[in-house]
Every structure is written in C-alpha cells, then in structure tokens.
C-alpha cells in the first residue's frame, strides 16, 4: 500500500527531472484527506516543491491548524509540525492556536497529547473569544469527533481532559467572553457524566489550592490570578521554540512515517 504505483507516479510527476510538474497544492490535498499521498510527499522531500495554498489564505504558520480542521491523523500532524514548526507557536487568522483547533474539531487524544508535549503553554492560553482549549472540548468535541462509537469518543474526550488538566488545570475555571467556563459548555453539550465530573473535580481542586495559598484573597482576586496565569501562557508560548528545535534535530535524518511521540495511542488514531 505504501509503495503503490499511483502514489509513486504522483511523486514522480512532482519532482521528475528536477522540475516541478503538475504542482500540487497542500491545502487541496488536506481538504481531500489524501493522507497517504501527503505522507509520501513529506517523506520524499517533494514538499519543498509544492505550494501551501494557491489562495494565499493558509500559510506556513497555520497549515497544521488547517489539517486539524480536516481531521488529520497523528502521523500527518507530526510530519507537518516537523516541516512547519512555527505552527506550534503561532495562531491562525482567527486567533486560535493549534491546540484550540484540535480540541474544537475533536482530534483524537494522541494528537492533542502531541501538541501539548510540543508546547505546554498551548493548553492554557485563551483565544480572542476568551476560550482556552478545554472550553472547546466541552462545547464542540463530541460533535466533531469522528470515532465510530460513543464509547470510543468518550474515551478520547476523557483522555484529552486529563491531558489538559495536567498541563493547565487553572484553565478549567476560566470564563470566556460569554461568562461561561468549560464545565458549563460540557453540561450544555450533554457530555458524558464521567467527563463532567472530572472537569468539576479539577476546577474544585484548583480553587482549593489557590485559596489555600492565596493568603486570604477574595474570590474575584483569585479569578484575576487565573486570568494572569493565562496571559503568562500567551507571553511564554514562544518558549517552545527550543522544544521544536529538538524535535527537528531528532528527526533531521529522515521523516517519521507513523508515530513519533505517543506510545499508548488508541488504534483509531491513525485513521
């Protein structure tokens, strides 16, 4: 399958005789979910000979975000992040970072885990609407996740919640521009009760920890501390550049083709 004549011919048409022929557009391949073809292009080095977006809307700084909107599997997100590492530190035109997009469009757990490992600050930062990634999990994850069963979807969703809880527990009590937190969105979207309770416990425990160390601060003062923490995440988000460099150097000799980071990915993560 990986060496099919059709894909081999496509690659040859791109880089044959050192000239670009039938130049493909990366965003079009992503929109068609041509994951196998994209993987071959990335692995062959032909990616330097293709255009990201003929409409010039999607750039090298947000092509990973675009792939996440279209449900790209883990290996494609890893390969694109390797080629376009600025996607891990740059928002798309709507102000959303890669983790926001992944959580909104129901990316499987290993994809979210990968993004958070590459840049932990992505987990707690707010977008222009005041939403952190956990808000999008509560509001949209169940609607967009493409798991074949509710049980499988709930498993991915719960593991995403655990990942965000570990990286940015304070984001669970943040309110967006509508005055809503992630728990309220999860309840409104009829999320599984186990997921809602996990989110509630996280918020409760974080409030308790803040009050215990807050030296008598009022509730509104603690809330402002949470907002400051989110703002600090935004300021520090570029610190993941070092991690991106390590990621690039570790794989400079050859592009990975399946799983780079996650050692415990559900079997559905590559589909």
Secondary structure by P-SEA (a helix, b strand, c coil): ccccaaaaaaaaaacccccccccccaaaaaaacaaaaaaaaaaaccccccccccccccccccaaaaaaaacccaaaaaaaaaaccccccccccccccaaaaaaaacccaaaaaaaaaaccccccccccccccaaaaaacccccccccccaaaaaaaaaaaaaaaaacccccccccccccccaaaaaaaacccaaaaaaaaaaaaaaaaaaaaacccccaaaaaaaaaaaaaaaaaacccaaaaaaaaaaaccccccccccccccccccccc
